[in-house]
Amino acid sequence: MTTSLPEWLAFVEKHAHDFTIQYPPRREYFMQNFQRTPAPGVGGWFSGVEELGLYLHVPFCEAKCFYCNFAVDVSSDERIHREYVDALLRELELHADWLAQRRIIGVDIGGGTPTRLLVSELTRIANAIRPLLSRTTHAFSTSIETTPRIAAEQPEKLAVLRAGGVQRVSLGVQSFNATTLASVNRRRQIEQTDQAMASLRAAGFPRINLDVIFALPGQSLSDWKRDLERIIALAPDSVTTYDCLYRGQGRTLTRRTPELPVPETYGAMYDLAHELLGSAGWRAPYGSVNFCRHPGETGTSAYFESRLLDGQPYLGLGNYATSLQGNHWGFNAQSTADYVARIAAGANPCEFSYELPAAESQAKYALFSLNYGFVDAARFAKRFGVSFPEFYARELSHALAVGWLEQRGECWHVKPGQFGRMHSIRSLFYPEPARRWLMSLNCP
């Protein structure tokens, strides 16, 4: 029996925090229904692929923030760092022959905090990816993440990265409010942000992005306004404004926050960001969390654009890194130690994978695309070979009728003023099996 749309949307309204940019609804849903173990060798997935994105995961952080559900390792042991880089570069070598025959759309080095590594380790990574960069065509094809403290105190790392071909740096500020940062287990680095920006500019990076989060625990609209005003004063090239996620029982932040922000709070904070950043020169389609000062640019990395907007395949290296080609989605071993051990033993680092029905891949793509405020029917058709408005006819008709979306040419945009309904908009693209599975959990 097909779930009626009114029944589904009534359920969604009661569980708004379950409906984020991330899909599947819970990891257990894919594990129970689509998992393959042992995983096939990932390299074979890409035999017919001409171009792809590349992601290198470096998991090390000073501490794990309460909102984070990434594969993070807080070890400060330089030996562990060196052994991890050994494994990461060995995994890259395993793919070297076939990667040499492909065009790399973009390279992201993420984490964790990749710049926590020593200069010598960053140099090794930069040297390893340099041959791949000669075949990229994006103007800013290579991106890395750092923190205000590292950028301010260790400019020698920035120099190595820039010399190695990195063109874009994303600076993880998250908030300028000391109380807010402390509530999410994040080290205070507010005072170092000005120097961090000066160091990044002195190093010559063509694009600098600031990452911030809204709807953090206890964060008021006035707190958020002060954060936005500080961002505007720093004048980065682009700003990514993540809406804070509280989904999932395993997320520390969800357990520690007694009163979660309501959808209207998300809407008010996003609308304020869209107004203030827009009036100061940072543009974004309404609903996009990515703001940029440069016409024709999204503000995100080449890797992210290809993955989220175009649904292009990508190869992920490192612990718990994911790879996607078509409807095949693979995961490397989760812990740093397991990943390093697998590589050392010559074993397949991909621990498990999913073979997804088309509707599941389409849901993932639609939610990712909404990160930019719209879904492009032409891109959707190119990726999946089906018509977006026909496949989701019932859902899109409802979204138009209630004013959540509006159609402009082949793109279906979030309608201005509707960010507070993003949980409902995202839920429209959940396939029937996922709807039934979530509803069967009878979440409190």
Beta strands, then each sheet from edge to edge (+ up, - down):
strand 1: 35-36
strand 2: 51-58
strand 3: 103-111
strand 4: 142-146
strand 5: 168-174
strand 6: 207-214
strand 7: 238-243
strand 8: 290-292
strand 9: 314-317
strand 10: 322-325
strand 11: 328-332
strand 12: 350-355
strand 13: 374-376
strand 14: 405-408
strand 15: 411-414
sheet 1: 1+ 12- 11+ 10-
sheet 2: 8+ 7- 6- 5- 4- 3- 2- 9-
sheet 3: 13+ 15- 14+
end
